[in-house]
Amino acid sequence: MIEQSGKLKLIPIGSIDNGNPDETIPLKGINAYTVLADGKLKKERVKALFKRKSPKKLMEIKSELGCEVIATYDHEILVFDGKKIVRKKAAKVKAGDRILILNKMREKSLKSIIMDYKKAFGNKSSIFEKVERNLRIKRKNLEKIGSFVLDKIKSMEEIVSHEEYVYDLIVEGNKTFIAGFGNLG
């Protein structure tokens, strides 16, 4: 999720790739929302897009609420350890770890965020509908931290990558930003 010209946009991160063969592609006029230690969000300037050849194997992480995140083994995921939000490499997360799921974003409601996801990701939007339904049903029983609710990792599975590249954003200040449905990069 990025902000460009004052508007929140949900786009696949690879769509920012302009075909430049460099590993680091400078960007201007784009912001991302980073996650502070208390779970609150802060807008930060995106400096560049980082791009590298995809490894052959990636990690698919699924949560109890239905979120799915595909990441490299060295990509950091935010986990709540019972006292504070910590970063953990995807290779080190395990079933039962509690992760952050976006519950609200500025004035945008969850329903509005999900409509943005549907526009950006089309046929994959059934995942978002499932998460929205599960959040609606379980919201009262979920622990809240800032703009997030806590969910638990249900499973992790090694998968074969079908992508040529993997991407990340280089963000000023706090390096952990909102990426994917509810989860973080």
Buried (B, 14 or more C-beta within 10 A) or exposed (E): BBBEEEEBBBBEBEEBBEEEEEEEBEBEEBBBBBBBEEBEBEEBBBBBBBBEEBEEEBBBBBBBBBBBBBBBEEBBBBBBEEEEBBEBBBBEBEEEBBBBBBBBBEEBEBEEBBBBBBEBBEEEBEBBEBBBEBBEEEEEEBEEBBBBBBBEBBEBEEEEBEEEBBBBBBBEEBBBBBBBBBBBB
